[in-house]
Each structure stands twice: as C-alpha cells, then as structure tokens.
Amino acid sequence: MVLLSCCVFVGQAAAQTNTVRLQLRWHHQFQFAGYYMALEQGYYHSAGLDVQIMPGAPGIAALDQVLKREAEFAVSASGALLTYLQGQPVVALAAIMQKSPSVWLVRADSGIYTLQDLAQKRLELTLSQENTELLAVFAKEGIDISKLKLSSSSMKLDNLLSGQSDAFNAYLSNEPYLLEQMDVPYRVIQPIEYGVNFYQDILVGHADWLAQHPVAAEAFLQASLRGWRFALDNIDYTVAHIHQRYAPEKSIAHLQYEARVLRQLIMPELVEIGHMNAGRWQQIAAMYLQLGMIDQLKPLDGFIYQSATEAVVDYRLLLKSVLLMLLLMSLLSFFTLRYRRLARALQAEIARHAQTEQQLIERNQELLQLASTDILTGLANRRVIMQQAQAEIRRANRYQKNLAVLMLDIDHFKKINDQHGHAAGDKVLAEFAALCLRNIRDTDLAGRYGGEEFFILLPEVDLQTAILSAERLRLAVAEHPFTLSCGEQLQVTCSIGIAMYLPQQDNLDKLLLRADQALYQAKHLGRNRCAVMY
C-alpha cells in the first residue's frame, strides 16, 4: 500500500504543468545547447514543465536571479560554491563541464608564456565570483593577488588587440575562434595546467524552491541532461537549430567550433553528463579558504543536490531486500549441509571470475596506455607523435599554415648513465620531459623519439617564433638543477635541431631528415645550442 501511494503521488505530480524559468550566464550560443534541445525535442513538455529560457547579458548575474526568485534555475560557475559557503541558499544540481573553458588569452607576440609572466602585466578580467579560478591559480603559484594589475573586462577583444591590456579572461570556445578569423596568433594559459581544475556551467537552484517542488526539480534536471545527450549526439542538427532560433548573429562555423571545444570539456564518453564529485567540490572549497574568501569550511551536504525520488527508491529497494531476505532465510532452513557447501563453492567461483575480469580490465587499460604513451616520461611515444606529425602536415597543406619541428638530444647522456647509473639517467629523462611540457604551448605536442632524443611539433609558428621557442627551452634546461636521488645536482644541457615544413616539397621523412641534420649541426658546433636546417 505504501508503494502504491508513492506511485500515485509521483504520477499525479508529473501530470501537473509547472512554469520554470532558466537564466543563462551569457548570450545564446552552443554553451547552452542541452537546454535548447530539451525544449525543442519536447523533453520539458513531457515532464510537465513550461520552461522559459532567458539569455544573459552584461550586468546580469545568473545566480543572483535565482537568489532574488526571478528565476527557478540558472547556469552558473564554480563560484556558486563560494556563494553557498557565504551563507546563501544555493544548490548545485549538475556540472555540465568537467573541465573549465576559462583561460587567460594573450597575443603570441606578447612574450608571455607562463603564469609568472602574467604577474606584472595588465589583466582584463570580469570581476565576479564566477571567475575566481583565474585568480586562484595565482595564489596556488605563490603570487600575491593584491599586487596584480586588474581591470574590469570590456567583454571585447579590442584592448588586447590594441595593446591596452596584456591578457584577457576568455572562453576557449569563443575568443580563440575570433582571433583565428582575424589571423591574430595567440596562446592560452589555462588554470588546469597549474593544478586548478574547477567545474564550469553548473546548473543551480534555490534551496527553498527545490524543497517545495521536489518532483518538478527532478523532472527539470533529468529532461535537461537528456537534452544535453541529444545535443552532443546530434551536433550538426543542434547547431542549425541554435543558429536559426537563438543566435543568427553567430556563424555556423563559429557554433561548430564552439561545439567541438565544449564537447572536449564535457567529456561525455568518459563521464556521465552532469556528474559531480563531492571530493572535488571540497578541494575547490579548500582553495577558497586559502584565498581568504571564506573564514572556515562547512559541510557541503546542503550544496550538492540529492534527488527527491531517492528516498522513495531506497525505500522500495529496502522493502524488496527485506522480503527477499526473509524468503531466503525460510528456504535455507530446508537446505542440508550439502547445499550450503555448494553455495559456498559457487560464491568462490563467482569471486574468482570477478577477480579475473577485473584483472583483464586492468591489463587492457595498461595495454592502451602502453600503445600511446612513453611509460618513463609520460610523453607521447614515437608511434603516436609520428601519426600526429602526419596529421599536422595534412592540416598545414590544407589551410596553408606554418609547421615547425624541434629535434632535441640531451648532451653527453651516455656519460650520465656511465657515471651515475641508469636510474639517474631515467630520472634526468623524466625531468627533461617535464621541462619540455612546461615550456611549450598547449597546442604543441612533445614526444619521446627514442633514447635521449625528443621531438616537438609546433603548429602555426613561423621560423623566428620556432627559434625563440627552441632557445627558451634550451635555456630552461641549462638553468634547471637536475637533482638525483642521492641529493647530487647535475648540470644538463641539450642540443636542438629546427626545421620548417616546406609545402609542396616536404613529406614527413624529409622534414625529419632536415630536423635531424640540424640537430647534428648543433652538436657538431659544440652542443648546448640550436641550429636550423633550411
């Protein structure tokens, strides 16, 4: 009878129509595709919801609209957690993006390569709690935030283009595309590269409203997530609909670019859309405490949404479990010792099968990792980087883009192995690989070519930029103290060969040959230098 009453209650609640307002963070674009598709495909209607999607604009804080009861739901940022920790009744229902698109955007000719380079530069930032990750990354690196040269964002790239600002807080899915269309080279500095990994585009609601409308809240959440699954499975259709219905001022190409970037951040193949991890939220809260934005931590039970139907579902499962247990106990009273032994043997066999299956899964994961990654350095292995080089050559031919390659060799590496042992040599290789990653762009690709030789692809750079990149990397290696396990420090240098891809003349073999010849020239001239083979 209890179960029947619950079913009737849920059925009646679903039959009612609820008007729900969703406040977006910004203007209409693919960033909110899942909600558009939930509306267009009738998912909200089927759930008994009349949903109004309200676009954002400068001066409109989406989360404030929920707190002021002018919207039932909003798309916010991880700053919603800070609002909760400051005592506001906000609840996070889903995190659409597992990785944040918020980055620092700089011009390629700015001379800015790292976060430390930004410390004394003019930074254009939307000053709100929604952008705390772009400041948190400075604190994590030990840079005093109070000494940063911050100015309120104009929401446009004009100041960056004119040189009035050095860095602009951007979205990976938007501003980089605009610069590419203007043929303005750029680079991005991402918080995730420094260990700051916030969620982004959080679906939030008011705690009181959710408590008063549990069925409508759950229905809206599930319909929205269903809309997101449809949008990511049908990108071309979704882009066409957004362009026609919501964002005619955005080109199809721009929306397609946005869709590709956001899909990589949502990671639907790896993580269930909307998934949130309590431990990760606690790490973000700890960062707010470190920044002095809150006085103390508090439990996040009230912040992370719990489905209103979970209690009903758990009750049903509990009831079924109890009934099944009673039945089994009754049956067990009729079983003999022989049958109990058989049951134990069966359980042992199941456990063995489960253990074998888990071992197979782990072995497959190891094989996949081995197939693409150099285990010692963590870089791409030779097979993968050669495949990527072929792809970059095709892209350079198709779009008339520049492409440079660097061939690197650790000087006198054999002497390190002979004098200090292979364990020391392995440690030098691993540290050298880490230095390479820290001193190249996120669009570049580094790999281990073999032994102490490494290979780096530099897409869309001219020769001068390639030389500067190689020289910067060479100096970083020469100035880095390589510390062995025994505490001894080694002075390590490297030689670098540089070659530019020549359209209509080169193939991969010729490009590699010239890079290798340039490397030979650098070593022949005395090592610890860069050389170019034209």
C-alpha positions, 0 to 999 in steps of 0.5 A: 500500500505504501508503494502504491501511494508513492506511485500515485503521488509521483504520477499525479505530480508529473501530470501537473504543468509547472512554469520554470524559468532558466537564466543563462550566464551569457548570450545564446550560443552552443554553451547552452545547447542541452537546454535548447534541445530539451525544449525543442525535442519536447523533453520539458513538455513531457515532464510537465514543465513550461520552461522559459529560457532567458539569455544573459547579458552584461550586468546580469548575474545568473545566480543572483536571479535565482537568489532574488526568485526571478528565476527557478534555475540558472547556469552558473560557475564554480563560484556558486560554491563560494556563494553557498559557503557565504551563507546563501541558499544555493544548490548545485544540481549538475556540472555540465563541464568537467573541465573549465573553458576559462583561460587567460588569452594573450597575443603570441607576440606578447612574450608571455608564456607562463603564469609568472609572466602574467604577474606584472602585466595588465589583466582584463578580467570580469570581476565576479565570483564566477571567475575566481579560478583565474585568480586562484591559480595565482595564489596556488603559484605563490603570487600575491593577488593584491599586487596584480594589475586588474581591470574590469573586462570590456567583454571585447577583444579590442584592448588586447588587440590594441595593446591596452591590456596584456591578457584577457579572461576568455572562453576557449570556445569563443575568443580563440575562434575570433582571433583565428578569423582575424589571423591574430596568433595567440596562446592560452594559459589555462588554470588546469595546467597549474593544478586548478581544475574547477567545474564550469556551467553548473546548473543551480537552484534555490534551496527553498524552491527545490524543497517545495517542488521536489518532483518538478526539480527532478523532472527539470534536471533529468529532461535537461541532461537528456537534452544535453545527450541529444545535443552532443549526439546530434551536433550538426542538427543542434547547431542549425537549430541554435543558429536559426532560433537563438543566435543568427548573429553567430556563424555556423562555423563559429557554433561548430567550433564552439561545439567541438571545444565544449564537447572536449570539456564535457567529456561525455564518453568518459563521464556521465553528463552532469556528474559531480564529485563531492571530493572535488567540490571540497578541494575547490572549497579548500582553495577558497579558504586559502584565498581568504574568501571564506573564514572556515569550511562547512559541510557541503551536504546542503550544496550538492543536490540529492534527488527527491525520488531517492528516498522513495527508491531506497525505500522500495529497494529496502522493502524488496531486500527485506522480503527477499531476505526473509524468503531466503532465510525460510528456504535455507532452513530446508537446505542440508549441509550439502547445499550450503557447501555448494553455495559456498563453492559457487560464491568462490567461483563467482569471486574468482571470475570477478577477480579475473575480469577485473584483472583483464580490465586492468591489463587492457587499460595498461595495454592502451596506455602502453600503445600511446604513451612513453611509460618513463616520461609520460610523453607521447611515444614515437608511434603516436607523435609520428601519426600526429606529425602526419596529421599536422602536415595534412592540416598545414597543406590544407589551410596553408599554415606554418609547421615547425619541428624541434629535434632535441638530444640531451648532451653527453647522456651516455656519460650520465648513465656511465657515471651515475647509473641508469636510474639517474639517467631515467630520472634526468629523462623524466625531468627533461620531459617535464621541462619540455611540457612546461615550456611549450604551448598547449597546442604543441605536442612533445614526444619521446623519439627514442633514447635521449632524443625528443621531438616537438611539433609546433603548429602555426609558428613561423621560423623566428617564433620556432627559434625563440621557442627552441632557445627558451627551452634550451635555456630552461634546461641549462638553468634547471638543477637536475637533482638525483636521488642521492641529493647530487645536482647535475648540470644538463644541457641539450642540443636542438635541431629546427626545421620548417615544413616546406609545402609542396616539397616536404613529406614527413621523412624529409622534414625529419631528415632536415630536423635531424641534420640540424640537430647534428649541426648543433652538436657538431658546433659544440652542443648546448645550442640550436641550429636550423636546417633550411 
